[in-house]
Amino acid sequence: MSQNARFPVLPYLLSFLVAVVALGGLWYGLGKPVILPDAATPTHKLQCASYSPFDKDQSPFDQPFVLRPERMDADLALLATRFHCVRTYSMTGLEAIPELARKHGLKLMLGAWVNGNPVDTQKEIDALIKAANANPDVVQSVIVGNETLLRKEVTGAQLASLIGQVKAQVKQPVTYADVWEFWLRHPEVAPAVDFLTIHLLPYWEDDPAGIDQALRHVAEIRQVFGNKFAPKDIFIGETGWPSEGRQRETAVPSRVNEAKFIRGFVAMAEENGWGYNLIEAFDQPWKRASEGAVGGYWGLFDADRQEKGVLAGPVTNLPYWPMWLGVSGLIFLATLVLAGRPASTRAALVLPILAAVGAGCIGLWGELARVTSRFVGEWAWAAFLVGLNLMVLAHGALALSARGGVRSRLFDWLETRGGWWLCASGFAGAVLMLALVFDARYRSFPSAALLLPALVYLFRPVAAPRREIALMAVLIGAGIVPQLYEETLGNAQAIGWAAVSTLLLAALWRSLRVRG
């Protein structure tokens, strides 16, 4: 009987079809558009949005730092199509903002940055007073400090004194902006301001609110403050939801959830007559350094100033899903070509599924790396894990192949180094687990990066250095329960990481029984 006659065509085709449907369903399911009621339309502008004048390659920590007037001009022109005003946070380098706002018909909530350095703070205060007095037609209110009490850079009494200094020299209403809890912790500040500016960010609460509870939480806090501090007005100075990043308990960042929150909040605020400012106008990639991936993705527009679908129109969680479908499809087909004829009927059933799992995992990890990677070291780590997955995928596929010639030699090369791939997977798992146990707040869950090695070497264990494998297994196993405890069982991403870690742990322990 010829080799072609022995090819298990029907099982292979059945598995192939299942794999193709699953791979397509994965990416379409992540990227399918969702229709929600619009918040902003060409005839309905929203109140205010936070604006930081940094381009996607800039940071306020750049030395020397040079703002780009043409970027600010284009930004305000775009924001003027959706908003009546913008809120700023610092005076440094923003001397041109009032004139640009006037040019585009925008009002300003002008902010001075207050920190623990009295010299820098006084420069900000002086510039704020000067700009407010020179532009009374544009500057509708001034903000003396942003979350300065949260950062513990000044006392409540010092802040109240600064506010009094500004109030004595400007005609506009004067306020201070901070997370709502810090107004309650520092009651001496409220009498100093004309109105209270509170930040309500359900994602960042100590007890994070999921998207279904977030708007109710905002409404409850707004009502409490309205009652407690009457007759002073309460202005919601920051509220929003991240479009990317790690889950915190039940709070899941995504574009769809950001759109749900923003559109629902705007409807609620306008129904109740609340003043509000949305955070923030544009994604700020530089914030990932201090807040993790989630910090860079609170924008209503992305860092390239493109629509994210947050304010109006259909919204998708994964706008690049066709690209990732194409990448995964190529990896899937390349894997099948590399493997060639499956060795048995069972291998014919498993091979396309393995190829689809590997292709999907590499694509998911690639998308996560695109969102989270900030510098060369992180991109190198991402590339290392992609390369590891490709090696493991080739190893697993050729193990199912009726090998001969080049395929046989390549499999032998991979097989003799199987312990390397397993050790690399265990090392990555141990490092990532330690990070998620001891420094988890800003870290995303890299489950897709290690699912394929865990599955391949669980079902096909390989010989590996015993002491090293045992140590990595202990580190991974010891972290599973603590990280779940930290994240709670409401965090699906944490549960996914625990499941992958458990599979990898089992693969490592099984390898200890294999003799080289």
C-alpha positions, 0 to 999 in steps of 0.5 A, a space after each residue: 500500500 502506498 504512503 498516499 493510500 495510508 493518509 488518514 484523509 477523513 479524520 485529518 479533514 474533520 480536524 482541519 475544519 474544526 481547527 479553522 472554524 475555532 481559529 476564525 471564531 477566536 479572532 472574530 469573537 474578540 474583534 466583532 463590533 458592538 453597537 451602543 447608543 452614541 454619546 457624542 454626535 455632530 450636533 451634540 458636544 460633550 462637556 470637557 476632556 482631560 488633555 495632556 499635550 504629549 505625542 505618542 513618542 513623548 513623556 513629561 520626563 523627557 530631557 530636554 522636553 520640547 512641546 510641539 505647537 503643531 501637535 497641540 493645534 491639531 489636537 485642540 482642533 479635533 477635540 473642538 468637534 466633540 467637546 466644549 472645553 478641555 482640562 489641563 494639569 500643568 502650566 509648564 510649556 502650555 503658555 500657548 494653550 489659551 490662544 489655541 483654545 480661543 482659536 478653536 472655540 474651546 473653554 479651559 479648566 486650567 490647572 497648576 501642578 502642585 508638588 513637594 517642591 515649593 519653588 516649582 509649585 510657586 512657578 506653576 501658581 504664578 503662571 496660572 494666575 497670569 494666564 487666567 487674568 490674561 484670558 478671562 474669555 477662555 479660562 472658565 475655572 482654575 485648578 490648584 493641584 491634582 491628586 497632590 494629597 494622594 501623593 502626600 506631597 503637601 498637607 491639607 493646610 498647605 494646599 488650602 493656603 495655596 488655594 487662598 493665594 490664587 483666589 485672591 488674585 483671579 476672578 474665575 472659580 477656584 478648585 482642587 482635584 483629587 480622588 473622592 476619598 481624599 476630600 473626606 480625609 482632608 476636610 480642611 480643603 473643602 472650605 477653601 474652594 469654590 467647588 469640589 472637583 472629585 475623581 471617580 475611577 471605578 477601575 482604580 478603587 481599592 475595591 474595584 467595581 466591574 463594568 456592571 456596577 461602575 456607573 452605580 458606584 459613580 452615582 452613589 458617590 456623587 450623591 453622597 458628596 452632593 449632600 455632604 458639601 451642599 451648597 457647594 457644587 460637585 464637579 466630576 473632574 475625572 471619570 473613565 475606563 481603560 481600553 487595555 490592560 490587566 483585569 482587577 478583580 471584576 474590573 475588565 479593561 476593554 474598548 467595549 467596556 470603555 465605550 459602555 462606561 463613557 456612553 452610560 456615564 454621559 447619559 446619566 450625568 446629563 440627565 442629572 445635570 452634573 458637571 463632568 470631565 472625561 479622562 482622557 482625550 488621547 492614549 498616553 503610552 508614557 504612563 505605562 512606565 508607572 501604571 503598567 499597560 493599563 495606564 497608557 489606554 484611557 484615551 477617547 482617541 488612541 495615541 495616533 489621534 484615531 477613533 477608538 469607537 468610545 464616543 460614537 459608532 460601533 466599537 470593537 475590542 480588537 480592531 486588528 483582529 483581521 491582521 492577527 487572523 492572517 498571522 495565525 492562519 499563516 502559522 497554522 498552515 506552515 505548521 501543517 506543511 512542516 509536519 506533512 503526513 500524520 503518523 496515524 489516525 490519532 495523529 491526524 485528529 490531533 495535528 490540526 488542533 495542535 497547529 490551531 492552538 499554537 497559532 492562536 497562542 502566538 497571536 494572542 501573545 503577540 497582541 498582548 506584547 504589542 499593548 504592553 511592551 515599552 522598551 527594547 528589553 520587553 520587546 526582546 522578552 516578547 520575541 524570546 517567548 514567540 521563538 520558544 512557542 515556535 520551537 515547541 510547536 515545531 517539536 510537537 507537530 513533528 512528533 505527530 508526523 510520519 517523519 522521513 528525510 529532512 523532517 526526521 533530521 529536524 525532529 531529532 535535533 528538536 528532540 535532543 533539545 526538548 529539555 531546553 524548551 521545557 527548561 525555558 518554559 519553566 524559567 519563564 513561568 517561574 519568573 512571571 509567577 514571581 512577578 505576579 505574586 510580589 509585584 502584581 498591580 500593574 502586570 498583565 496575565 501572560 497565559 497565552 505565552 505558556 499554554 502551548 508548551 504546557 500542553 505539549 510537554 504535559 502530553 509528551 514529557 521530555 527528559 530535562 535537568 532534574 534539579 532545575 526543573 524541580 526548582 521551577 516547579 516549586 516556584 510555579 506551584 507555590 505561587 498559584 494559590 497566593 496570586 489567586 488569593 490576591 486577585 480573587 476568584 472574580 478575576 477570570 484572567 487570574 483564573 486563566 493564568 492559574 490554570 496555565 500554571 497548573 498545566 505547566 507545573 504538571 508538565 514539569 513534574 511529569 518530565 522528572 519521571 523521564 530518564 535521558 
